[in-house]
Amino acid sequence: MPSEPRHTLAARTRVLDAFKQGQDWLLVTHHNAIPATTARRIVDSGSPEVKARGGARASNVKCTLEMEVALVDYGEENCLYTLVQLQQMIAFDFGVSLCTSLTSQKLCGKLYTMKKVRIEPYDETNFNLYCKRLQGRALQGERAVIKLPSSKGKILQVQCAVSTEIGLVHYATQRGTIKMEANAAFVDIYDAVKGHETYQSDFSGLYSPMCNPIEGCFSVLKAKIKSYLALRHDEMLDVPRGQMQDLRMQLLEKAAEHCMSLRLVNRMAHHCAHAVAAAKRFEPMEYGK
């Protein structure tokens, strides 16, 4: 807290009044134990008020109180929002770009911390995570709760073919289970290292996802789908009775088309090419790098 002014407002006012009335304001200054430099500052400014000192200036405050309240409201609305999503929502609502560290700092200051999500289904039969995140933010001492409906019915499967030479070859989505005959007519993804005994001893394990670009594509795809669906939680639940399954399939199809981009596939294919080149040089491979 800032300290109290050494000279009272009444004493400073007397000095200014004496100056305005043409009296000996220096004599008034002397009897009120006010330094001459302070008295001259009062006379020059024309105000006995003491300006605020210290603390954050309003012009330099990037995250205002309204933004902090909005962050709390976002978390109460959906505890699965990531820091990047909260950052984007603040930029959209207030036109201010906050860094993720500042966003996390403000939430921690409001006692909102990360914790494992507790699922509360609409009924007591079944529930589904909808490929959602397993951690969310909630007030300290309270659970991060996300309510989900029961899940039964068809699923959405994604078929994808990639190549280290040309990147994305083809991809398609299909509702329901893919039969073996239909899958055989598409593409059979096979780990070559697993099929050749000659090269098995040259690798740390029989399974080498670093040399298979489709592994990296689907790993990134699942993470992007979680982020995509987290922003459409209300749209997923706010539907008429009997239309939940169809809407869920539509959202999953939109998420797959939005997230599986040509740029993503080409990036993972390029990463795979580096891994294959390292394997040919008999360099040790570490999963995830």
N, C-alpha and C positions, 0 to 999 in steps of 0.2 A: 504494500500500500504506500502511496506517496505521502511524504511528511507534510504536516500542516505548515502554512506560511508563517514565517517568523513575525511578521507585522500584520496586525489585524486589518480587516477591510475598512473598519471605521477610521483607523489612524491614517490609512492611505487616502481615504476619501477626504479627510480634513486637509491634507496637503494639497490635493487637487482643487478643492473649493477655495482655499486661500489664494492659489495662483489665479484662478478665474476671477476672483473679486479684487485683484490688484493688491493684495496684502503681502506681508513679508512671509512668503511660504517657506523660506529657508529657516526662519525662526520657528515656524510650526513644525518643520521637520526635526529641528533640534529637540524640541520639547516632547516629541513623540518617539524619540530614540530611533529615528529612521536614517540610515546613511544617506549622504548627499547624492551618491550615484543612483541609489534606488529612487530617491525623490525626483531626480532629473528624468529618470526613465518613466516615472508615473506622469510627469508633466508632458514629456514628449509624446507619449502614447495617447494621452487624453483619457485614460481609463484606469481606475484603481483596481480592476480585476486582475487576478493572478492567473496566467495561462497555465493550462495543464502541462505537466512535465512527465517524461518517462512513459512507458507502456507502448503498445502498438498504435501506430498512426492509422487512421481510417483509410488513408490513400494507399497504404502499404499492406493492408489486410487482404489476402487473397481468398481465404475461406471465411466467409461471413457467417454470422449466427444463423441466417436463413438457410445457408447451404448445409450447415451441421444438422439442422432440424430436418431438412430434406433427406440427408443420408440416413437418419434414423427412420424416417417414414419409408424409405425404400427397403430397409432391412426388415421392418415390420410387415411390409407388404409381401416380400418374398425373401426368405433368409438364404436362398441359394445364389443370390447375385454375387459375382466375383468383383474384385477390386476394379478390374478393367471395365466391367459393365457399369459399375457405380460411377466411375470416372466419365464414361460416355453419357450417362443420364444427367450428371451435373452439367456437362458441357452443352447438352441439348436444352436443359431447362434454364440455365443461368448464363450460358455463353462464356463460361470460364473453364479453362483446362487445368485441372488439378492432377498432380502426380499421384501414383498409387500409394506411395509411402505416406503422403500427407492425408490421403483418404483413410488409410489404415490407422494413422495416428489419431484422427478425429473420432473414429469409431471406438477405438480403445479408450479415449478420453470419456466417452459416453458409456463405458463399461460393456461394449459389445465386442465379444471375442469369438474366435473360431471354435467350433465343437462339432461332434458327430451328430448328424441329423437323426431325429427320432420320427419314424413313419407313423402317421395316424390315418389309416384307411377310412373311407366313408362307411364301410360295413365291416363285419367280422369274418368275412370269407377269404378274401385274398387282396393282395396289393402288388403294385408294380412300380419300380423306380423310374420307368420311362427313360432309362439311360441318364439319370440325373446325377448331380454331384452328391457325395456322401458327407460333405461338410458345409456348414452354414454359420451365419452370425446371429447371435441372440444376446439379450441382456445378461450380464453376469449373474449366475445363480438360476437361470431359466434355460429350458431346453430349446434347441433349434427345431421347430416343428414344421413339417410340410404335410398337408393333407392331400391324399391321392385317392382316386376312385379304384374300384376293383378292376382287374385286367383279365379278360378272357377273350379268346377269339384269334384271329389270324395275326401273323407277324409279317414284317417287311424284310425281305432279303435283298442285298445288294450284290450284284455280280460285276466283276471288274477284271479287265485284262490290261496289263501294262508291259512295257518293254524298255530295257535300258537304252535302246537305240533311238526310239521315236517317242517314248513317254506313254501317254494314254492311248491305248488301242481302241477300247470299247468299254462301255459300262451300261448296265441296265438294272432296273429295280423290278421286283416281282412280289406281289402280295401272296402270302401263304408259303408253304413249304415247297422247296424246289425238288422235284423228283430226280432220281438218279439218271434217268434217260435224258431229261432236259439239261441236266448239268453236264453230262458227257458231251452233248452237242455244242456246248459253249466253250469253256476253257478248263483244262485240268491243271491246276497250280501244283507244282511238284518241286520239292527241294532237291536239287541235283546232288548236293553233297551227301544227302542221306541215301541216295541210290547207288553210289559208286564206292565200293570198299577201298579202292586204290587211294582215295583222297581223304578217307575218314580219319586216318592217323595224323593228317596234317592240320587238323582243326581241333579246337578245344572241346567240341561236342558234336553230336550227330546232327543237331539242329542249329542252323546258322541263319537267323532272321536278318542279320546285317546284309547278307547277300541276296535277299529277296525283297524287292522294292514294294511289293504288295503288302508286306507286313507293316512297313513304316506308314504306308498310305492309310491303312485301316486304323492304326493306332492314333494317328492325328485326326482321322475322320471321327472317331468316337468322341474324342475330346471336344472337337468343334460342334458336334451334334448336341452334346450336353450343354454347351454355352448357348447354342441356338434355341433349344427348348426351354431353357431357364427364363428367357425373355418373353416366352409365350405361354407362361403357366396359366394365366387367367383365360386365355383363349382356349386352352386345352380343356378346362373344366367348365367354363360358362357356355354350355351347349344344351339344347333340349334333350329330354330323356329319349334314349334309343338311338341317338346319333353320335355317341361317344366313340365307338369303334371306328366309324368311317372318318370322323374328324382326326382321330389319332393317326390313322394311316396317311391321311393327307398331309398332316404336319411332318411325319417322318419322311414322306416323299419329298416335300419341300426342303427339309433339312439336308437330305442326301444330295439333292441337286445343287443346293446353295453351297455346301461345304466341300464336296468332291470337285474341286476346280482343277483345270489343266495345270495351273501353276504349282499346286500342291503335288500332283503326280510327277511332274518334271523335276521338282526339287528332290523328292524321295528317290527317283530314278538316278539322279546325279549323285546322291549320297550312296546309293547302292553300287554305282560304278566305282567310286573310290574304295568301297569295302572289297569289291572283287579284285581290284588292282592290288590292294594290300594283301589279300589272300594269296594271290599269285606270287608275291614277293616273300611269302611265308612269314609275314608279320603277325604278331599276336593281335587278336580281335577282342574287343570288350563290348559287351551288349549295351546298347544305348548311346554309343559314341561313333 
